[in-house]
Amino acid sequence: MKKSLILTFALVAVIAGSSYAQGFHLGVKGGANIVKVDGQSFDQGFQVGYSLGGFAELNFTKKWGIQPEVLWNQSKTKTANSFQQIYEGVAGQDITLNYLSIPLLLTYRPVPILSLQLGPQFGILLNQNDNLFDNGRKAFKSGDFSMLGGAQLNLGGFRVGARYFVGLNNINDIDNQDKWKNQGFQLYVGIRII
């Protein structure tokens, strides 16, 4: 307990010190998620969901920094016709998954107007469509781990960006008969408020 408290305090001190020296900013953002769940059980078309949350910019130098975020991300998909051949369920069933996502992005700015970003995204499943199965709470794992990369335009205090992400772990919590992975694009606009 003491070690984690000391480690947390040290991390906050390092971030606060570096952000004071180079720049610390907070903002809000929102946009669209164009997502599909890979797997034989799902329709392979992309569906549109939404994203809303906040971000911080911690700039270590004029070119390098990190951008941690906390987002509510919605993923939508649909079961394929082959779904009922693999699992007991309904083909053509719409599914909505809501995640609390925490991306931690390394940011490189070759020019002040452009940021290139790369890093992991951790997702915690908040709820899911209970109509998928009678035991719908057990169909999807409660977490997702993704890698994402993209670019962001920095227009004064405004941010406009696009990212691609791919899930690295199987989110199927029924069995390993069919592996399910999230992937898609995130398009967003944001504004720096501090």
Secondary structure, DSSP 8 states (H G I E B T S, - for coil): -HHHHHHHHHHHHHHHHHHHHH-EEEEEEEEEEEEEEESTTB--S-EEEEEEEEEEEEESSSSEEEEEEEEEEEEEEEB-TTHHHHSSS-TT-EEEEEEEEEEEEEEEEEETTEEEEEEEEEEEEEEE-TTS-TTGGGTB-SEEEEEEEEEEEEETTEEEEEEEEEE-S--B-S-SSS--EEEEEEEEEEEE--
